[in-house]
Amino acid sequence: MDLERLPSGKFDTNFLVCALASVAMNILRLIGQNALIGKDAPLRHAAKRRRMKTVMQEIMFKAGRMIKHAGRWVLGLGANDSAYTVFERLYTQLTPQRKTSTA
């Protein structure tokens, strides 16, 4: 997380940076537990937990592009991306479902 040295000499700023880093670390751990442990996990071997570096390499650092199509933004991933099914499953879990009106 690149926090070997804190960015400021002020305690309040360093406290805020550490708090945000802990939130980011917990989110990465949650993603690692939900996404990289399963039948569709794109990893080399089975494990009960993943290091943060592995989670970032397998899920976060994906080549993709933002495509605007039909007035909506779509994330375009590679056609042969082995982590697409995991990414899609995680995205549907974390995205709040929209209510559809029947009027």
N, C-alpha and C positions, 0 to 999 in steps of 0.2 A: 504494500500500500504506500510505500515510499514515505514512511513517517519516521525515518531514523533521526532526522533533525526536525524540530518543530519550527514553523515558519516565522514566528514572531517572538518578541521579547515580552509581550503582554500576556498575562495569565488568562484573561478572558478570551482572547483570540485563540490561544493554544487549547483551551478547554473546548471551545466550539469545534475546532478542527478534530480533536480527539473524539468528540461526540459524533460528529458526522462520519468519521472513519469507522467507528464501532457499528453505526447503522449500516454502512456499506458492507462491512464484513459479515454482519448477520444476514443481510440480503443475499450475498454470495453463497453463504452456507446453506440457506434455505433453497436457493436455486440448485446447488449441488446435490442436496438430499432429494429434491423432487425430480430433477431432470436427469441426472447422470446415473441414477440407480434404478434400473428397470429393464424390461425386456428389449426395449428399443434404444438402449444407451449405445452411443457410438464409440465405445472405448475398447481398449485392447484386452482387458481382463476384468473380471468381476471384483467388486470391492464394496465395503460397507459405508465408506465415506471417501470423499475426494479432497485433495488439497485445493486451496484457493487458486493457485496457479493453474491447476488442471481444469477447474471450472471455467476460468477465464479463457483458457486456450480452446476448450471444446465448445463453449456456448457463446461467450462474449466476443471473441475476436474472429468473427465470421465475415467473410467477404460478401457484401450485399450492396444493393442500391435501392434508393427510394424512387418509386415509379408513380407518377400521377396518371390515373386511368379512370375515366368516367367520373371525374370530380372527386375521387378519393385517393388518398395516398396508400400505396401498397409497398411492403418490403419485399424486394425481389432477391431470393437466394439462389444459389447455383442449382442446376438441374440434378447434379450428382452428389449433392450435399448429404452426407450420412447423418447429420444431426438435425435435419429438417423436421422429422417426425417428433423428436424430443422438443425442439423449439416450438412447434405448433401446439403440442400438448401443454407445455408450460405457459404459453401465451394465453390459451383458452382458460387455464386455471386461474391466472392472475388478472385477466381482464374482466371487469364487471359486466355482467350480461345486461344488454339493453332490453327494456320492456317494449313489446310491440302492442300497438293499439289495434283493436278490431272494429274501429268505427268507420 
